[in-house]
Amino acid sequence: MVAPDRDDTSVLVTLTARELNRHPTIVSAVREAQNVHLLRESGADSVITSSGAAGRLLGIATHSPTSVRVLEDLLEAGTGLDLVERPPRSEELGPEGRPPQDQVLVAVVRDGEVIGFDDERARRLEPEDRLVCVCVNSGPE
């Protein structure tokens, strides 16, 4: 995870980390959207734009303030609603597979492609798939 205070530092740290090790997942933060391509070119697998995310939340809040509360809950991991990525369970696989009973399926990741829950292909899960689900997390017990 790369999250310094400056975009140029983020690029250099990401580039150095990728040069040292080609295999780990690198997630980098960037302040300005025009620098996203530099982070991707430097080797970041995922780039989070802080100013863009804040702007999107502000825009949503003008039309749907309650939706922003739900999104904030999703962003705060460990309590309330959590967004999780996991492999499919055996009972969920194949043409006779049951959808998750304790989670809400949001998307299926298959061969690097994100398939929305409303896509027909998401109804038949394969062993190599990754599921993105919303679940309830009651916090530490």
C-alpha positions in Angstrom: 0.0 0.0 0.0 1.5 3.3 -1.1 -0.1 6.5 0.3 2.3 9.4 0.8 1.3 13.0 0.9 2.4 13.8 -2.7 1.6 12.3 -6.0 5.2 12.4 -7.3 6.4 10.5 -4.2 3.6 7.9 -4.8 4.8 7.4 -8.3 8.4 6.9 -7.3 7.6 4.6 -4.4 5.3 2.5 -6.6 8.0 2.3 -9.4 10.6 1.2 -6.8 8.3 -1.4 -5.2 7.4 -2.9 -8.5 11.1 -3.0 -9.6 12.0 -4.8 -6.4 9.2 -7.3 -6.7 7.0 -8.0 -9.7 4.4 -10.2 -8.0 2.7 -8.5 -5.0 -0.5 -6.4 -5.4 0.3 -2.7 -5.2 -2.4 -0.3 -4.2 -1.5 3.4 -4.6 -3.2 6.6 -3.6 -3.1 9.7 -5.7 -4.5 13.2 -5.0 -5.2 14.3 -8.5 -6.9 12.3 -11.3 -4.5 13.5 -14.0 -1.8 11.4 -12.2 -3.7 8.1 -12.2 -2.0 7.0 -15.5 1.4 7.6 -14.1 0.7 5.3 -11.1 -0.6 2.6 -13.4 2.4 2.9 -15.7 4.6 2.7 -12.6 3.1 -0.7 -11.7 0.2 0.0 -9.4 -2.5 -2.7 -9.7 -5.1 -0.4 -8.2 -5.2 3.4 -7.9 -7.4 5.3 -5.5 -8.0 9.0 -6.3 -8.9 10.8 -3.0 -10.1 14.0 -4.6 -12.3 12.1 -7.1 -13.8 9.8 -4.5 -14.7 12.8 -2.3 -16.2 14.6 -5.3 -18.3 11.6 -6.2 -19.6 11.3 -2.6 -20.5 15.0 -2.5 -22.4 14.6 -5.8 -24.3 11.6 -4.6 -25.1 13.4 -1.3 -27.0 16.2 -3.2 -29.5 13.7 -4.6 -29.4 10.8 -2.2 -27.9 11.6 1.3 -28.9 8.3 2.8 -27.0 6.5 0.0 -23.8 8.3 1.2 -24.4 7.0 4.7 -24.5 3.4 3.3 -21.4 4.0 1.2 -19.6 5.4 4.3 -20.6 2.3 6.2 -19.1 0.1 3.4 -15.9 2.2 3.5 -15.5 1.6 7.3 -14.4 -2.0 7.5 -15.1 -4.2 10.5 -18.6 -3.1 11.5 -21.9 -2.7 9.8 -21.9 -3.5 6.2 -18.6 -4.8 4.6 -17.7 -5.4 1.0 -15.7 -8.7 0.7 -14.0 -10.6 -2.0 -13.9 -14.4 -1.6 -13.8 -17.6 -3.6 -17.1 -19.4 -4.2 -18.2 -22.1 -1.8 -18.8 -25.6 -3.1 -22.6 -25.3 -2.8 -22.5 -22.2 -5.0 -20.8 -23.8 -7.9 -22.2 -25.0 -11.3 -25.6 -24.9 -12.9 -27.3 -26.2 -9.7 -25.4 -23.9 -7.4 -27.2 -21.8 -4.9 -26.5 -18.0 -4.6 -24.9 -16.9 -1.3 -27.4 -17.2 1.5 -25.7 -14.9 4.1 -24.4 -12.3 1.7 -25.6 -10.2 -1.3 -23.7 -10.9 -4.5 -22.5 -7.7 -6.1 -20.2 -9.0 -8.8 -18.2 -12.0 -10.0 -14.6 -11.6 -11.1 -13.8 -14.1 -13.8 -10.5 -14.1 -15.7 -9.9 -10.5 -14.7 -13.3 -9.3 -15.9 -15.8 -7.9 -13.4 -19.3 -9.3 -14.2 -22.2 -7.5 -12.6 -24.8 -9.5 -10.5 -27.4 -8.8 -13.2 -25.4 -10.5 -16.0 -26.6 -14.0 -16.9 -23.0 -15.3 -16.6 -23.0 -14.4 -12.8 -25.7 -17.1 -12.2 -23.3 -20.0 -12.9 -20.2 -19.8 -10.7 -17.0 -21.5 -11.6 -14.2 -22.7 -9.1 -11.7 -20.0 -10.3 -14.2 -17.1 -9.8 -13.9 -14.5 -7.1 -17.2 -13.2 -5.6 -17.7 -9.6 -4.5 -20.4 -9.6 -1.8 -21.9 -7.3 0.8 -22.2 -8.9 4.2 -23.0 -7.8 7.7 -20.1 -7.6 10.1 -21.1 -7.3 13.8 -17.6 -6.3 14.8 -15.3 -8.1 17.3 -17.0 -10.4 19.7 
